[in-house]
Amino acid sequence: MKRIREVSLNGRMMSADEARVSPYDRSLLLGDGLFETVLVKRGEAKHIGRHTARMAASAEELGFATPGRVEIERAVREFAAEAGIKDGALRITLTRGEGAGVWPEDETGVMLLITGSEGIPYPPEKLKAGLTAAVVDEPRRTQGITARHKTTSYMPSILARRAARLRGCDTAIMLNSAGRVAEADAANVFVVKGGVVVTPPVDEGALPGISRGRLVAAMPDIRQAAVTMEDLAAAEEIVFTNALMPAIRASEVNGRAMRPGKFWRAALDILST
Amino acid sequence: MKRIREVSLNGRMMSADEARVSPYDRSLLLGDGLFETVLVKRGEAKHIGRHTARMAASAEELGFATPGRVEIERAVREFAAEAGIKDGALRITLTRGEGAGVWPEDETGVMLLITGSEGIPYPPEKLKAGLTAAVVDEPRRTQGITARHKTTSYMPSILARRAARLRGCDTAIMLNSAGRVAEADAANVFVVKGGVVVTPPVDEGALPGISRGRLVAAMPDIRQAAVTMEDLAAAEEIVFTNALMPAIRASEVNGRAMRPGKFWRAALDILST
């Protein structure tokens, strides 16, 4: 993954060195932003409509101003074309603009930033190997409004990933405040137990992921239900999904080795389109 | 409160317009930063040693690189002097520098930003009037590691403040996942009931605030114990503290009017030094 040196800032392409992000930007100061990570395949920003729809819905619910989906998608197309990404990823960051105070006293502004990288995020050999995972005790995912939106207040996931790395693992499985499985540190989680596929519902602390939504729509047998630590321990398969993977299996969870299974292969087939 | 147009970026003073914050800064993208808000009185950054000690301890525990307390305090003194703040506030923001990915693959960098404003944050008339408060149901404060550190992943507090404003109140009182009181949206909370002063302990989701710590040290009768909604409803006084206030009373909580009390006056006396 090679970082693209151009960025799109408020709808204008420029080099990253030229880009002037305000020292008063509310996402820099307070994590007051939203983001989307989008897979780019042969120059095409995959499922861009789903990503901008989610961002727009979150912006609406959390009271963000936004340049609107049409303008965001235009900026994304321009970025992908001008930056010349073939296979890689791009990221859309929308912030509440400049402002001090927990809640801005004046009307809120808006800052739209698009950044990207070149290189397939999860090439075949990585997908084949899978990820080693550790269930971390802290931080926990909340089950409320913050869990339902992809905000730039991402510290819980960062610290979960760090805890997993300190245990020699690739990724963390995070619990909610009740001690049940919420999601991975940057992916949704699907658990196969006794042949039944289960994924935690949003009110258990799962982000409503784009790939998760596609998979649930494509496979009506998937159950959305609480997943316990005991379910994890007894699982035949554990599979992670996010927009970049799009489906990768756990090769090991808390030291227990796991083999590739049927559900993972089916999920990868569905999500690779 | 008038925003100071100069900032200190990585130890160098410059105008805010000149300051170039990277579009890849991890606090901008992921809320991967720490911050301190410091009261400035007659040109002096109050209790700066306590603020930098807390920041350094958080940096250590969360695996941040830091320029060190000596350099941060030097930059703060330079900022306060060159920006010419007399009475106001300054803010220290420390981020993990540039980097993509939930956990940075390479060694982490560091970005130190100091910003400020001129004007007494809570002048006497504001302190006298108090704050109207609403207990909000969402978002909840976690009781774990993220609650113990003052990170730039501040979205839960932002959304709590917004919920309070939508109910016509100045500030929010936030609950933890068990439904007990954790803190206000940007302040600790002290509750007087039957003449006994109680404040939620850190493991109930309270940030270990600088003013809170000073008050607890100065008044040994303050109990650190769980505070329930029933305690709030029966309280004679509810007092908020943070570094900028430093103590302000609730004039109203969930519509119930409250009068100024002895504890608030004592706390204000202690914290105004």
HADDOCK unambig.tbl for C-alpha pairs under 7 A between the chains (distance, minus, plus):
assign (segid A and resid 16 and name CA) (segid B and resid 23 and name CA) 6.74 0.50 0.50
assign (segid A and resid 19 and name CA) (segid B and resid 23 and name CA) 6.91 0.50 0.50
assign (segid A and resid 20 and name CA) (segid B and resid 20 and name CA) 5.45 0.50 0.50
assign (segid A and resid 20 and name CA) (segid B and resid 21 and name CA) 6.49 0.50 0.50
assign (segid A and resid 21 and name CA) (segid B and resid 20 and name CA) 6.46 0.50 0.50
assign (segid A and resid 21 and name CA) (segid B and resid 21 and name CA) 5.31 0.50 0.50
assign (segid A and resid 21 and name CA) (segid B and resid 22 and name CA) 6.69 0.50 0.50
assign (segid A and resid 21 and name CA) (segid B and resid 23 and name CA) 6.31 0.50 0.50
assign (segid A and resid 22 and name CA) (segid B and resid 21 and name CA) 6.70 0.50 0.50
assign (segid A and resid 23 and name CA) (segid B and resid 16 and name CA) 6.76 0.50 0.50
assign (segid A and resid 23 and name CA) (segid B and resid 19 and name CA) 6.90 0.50 0.50
assign (segid A and resid 23 and name CA) (segid B and resid 21 and name CA) 6.31 0.50 0.50
assign (segid A and resid 27 and name CA) (segid B and resid 28 and name CA) 5.00 0.50 0.50
assign (segid A and resid 27 and name CA) (segid B and resid 31 and name CA) 6.96 0.50 0.50
assign (segid A and resid 28 and name CA) (segid B and resid 27 and name CA) 5.00 0.50 0.50
assign (segid A and resid 28 and name CA) (segid B and resid 28 and name CA) 3.79 0.50 0.50
assign (segid A and resid 28 and name CA) (segid B and resid 31 and name CA) 6.77 0.50 0.50
assign (segid A and resid 29 and name CA) (segid B and resid 152 and name CA) 5.81 0.50 0.50
assign (segid A and resid 30 and name CA) (segid B and resid 31 and name CA) 6.83 0.50 0.50
assign (segid A and resid 30 and name CA) (segid B and resid 152 and name CA) 4.52 0.50 0.50
assign (segid A and resid 30 and name CA) (segid B and resid 153 and name CA) 5.79 0.50 0.50
assign (segid A and resid 30 and name CA) (segid B and resid 154 and name CA) 4.96 0.50 0.50
assign (segid A and resid 30 and name CA) (segid B and resid 155 and name CA) 6.88 0.50 0.50
assign (segid A and resid 31 and name CA) (segid B and resid 27 and name CA) 6.97 0.50 0.50
assign (segid A and resid 31 and name CA) (segid B and resid 28 and name CA) 6.79 0.50 0.50
assign (segid A and resid 31 and name CA) (segid B and resid 30 and name CA) 6.84 0.50 0.50
assign (segid A and resid 31 and name CA) (segid B and resid 31 and name CA) 4.56 0.50 0.50
assign (segid A and resid 31 and name CA) (segid B and resid 152 and name CA) 5.49 0.50 0.50
assign (segid A and resid 31 and name CA) (segid B and resid 153 and name CA) 4.62 0.50 0.50
assign (segid A and resid 31 and name CA) (segid B and resid 154 and name CA) 5.57 0.50 0.50
assign (segid A and resid 31 and name CA) (segid B and resid 155 and name CA) 6.01 0.50 0.50
assign (segid A and resid 32 and name CA) (segid B and resid 155 and name CA) 5.83 0.50 0.50
assign (segid A and resid 102 and name CA) (segid B and resid 158 and name CA) 5.32 0.50 0.50
assign (segid A and resid 102 and name CA) (segid B and resid 161 and name CA) 6.86 0.50 0.50
assign (segid A and resid 103 and name CA) (segid B and resid 158 and name CA) 5.84 0.50 0.50
assign (segid A and resid 103 and name CA) (segid B and resid 161 and name CA) 6.28 0.50 0.50
assign (segid A and resid 103 and name CA) (segid B and resid 162 and name CA) 6.43 0.50 0.50
assign (segid A and resid 138 and name CA) (segid B and resid 144 and name CA) 6.60 0.50 0.50
assign (segid A and resid 138 and name CA) (segid B and resid 145 and name CA) 6.74 0.50 0.50
assign (segid A and resid 139 and name CA) (segid B and resid 144 and name CA) 6.02 0.50 0.50
assign (segid A and resid 139 and name CA) (segid B and resid 145 and name CA) 5.99 0.50 0.50
assign (segid A and resid 139 and name CA) (segid B and resid 146 and name CA) 6.63 0.50 0.50
assign (segid A and resid 142 and name CA) (segid B and resid 142 and name CA) 6.85 0.50 0.50
assign (segid A and resid 144 and name CA) (segid B and resid 138 and name CA) 6.58 0.50 0.50
assign (segid A and resid 144 and name CA) (segid B and resid 139 and name CA) 6.01 0.50 0.50
assign (segid A and resid 145 and name CA) (segid B and resid 138 and name CA) 6.74 0.50 0.50
assign (segid A and resid 145 and name CA) (segid B and resid 139 and name CA) 5.99 0.50 0.50
assign (segid A and resid 146 and name CA) (segid B and resid 139 and name CA) 6.64 0.50 0.50
assign (segid A and resid 146 and name CA) (segid B and resid 156 and name CA) 6.63 0.50 0.50
assign (segid A and resid 152 and name CA) (segid B and resid 29 and name CA) 5.82 0.50 0.50
assign (segid A and resid 152 and name CA) (segid B and resid 30 and name CA) 4.51 0.50 0.50
assign (segid A and resid 152 and name CA) (segid B and resid 31 and name CA) 5.50 0.50 0.50
assign (segid A and resid 153 and name CA) (segid B and resid 30 and name CA) 5.77 0.50 0.50
assign (segid A and resid 153 and name CA) (segid B and resid 31 and name CA) 4.62 0.50 0.50
assign (segid A and resid 153 and name CA) (segid B and resid 153 and name CA) 3.77 0.50 0.50
assign (segid A and resid 153 and name CA) (segid B and resid 154 and name CA) 6.18 0.50 0.50
assign (segid A and resid 153 and name CA) (segid B and resid 155 and name CA) 5.83 0.50 0.50
assign (segid A and resid 154 and name CA) (segid B and resid 30 and name CA) 4.95 0.50 0.50
assign (segid A and resid 154 and name CA) (segid B and resid 31 and name CA) 5.60 0.50 0.50
assign (segid A and resid 154 and name CA) (segid B and resid 153 and name CA) 6.19 0.50 0.50
assign (segid A and resid 155 and name CA) (segid B and resid 30 and name CA) 6.87 0.50 0.50
assign (segid A and resid 155 and name CA) (segid B and resid 31 and name CA) 6.04 0.50 0.50
assign (segid A and resid 155 and name CA) (segid B and resid 32 and name CA) 5.83 0.50 0.50
assign (segid A and resid 155 and name CA) (segid B and resid 153 and name CA) 5.83 0.50 0.50
assign (segid A and resid 156 and name CA) (segid B and resid 146 and name CA) 6.60 0.50 0.50
assign (segid A and resid 158 and name CA) (segid B and resid 102 and name CA) 5.34 0.50 0.50
assign (segid A and resid 158 and name CA) (segid B and resid 103 and name CA) 5.84 0.50 0.50
assign (segid A and resid 161 and name CA) (segid B and resid 102 and name CA) 6.86 0.50 0.50
assign (segid A and resid 161 and name CA) (segid B and resid 103 and name CA) 6.27 0.50 0.50
assign (segid A and resid 162 and name CA) (segid B and resid 103 and name CA) 6.42 0.50 0.50
assign (segid A and resid 177 and name CA) (segid B and resid 177 and name CA) 6.64 0.50 0.50
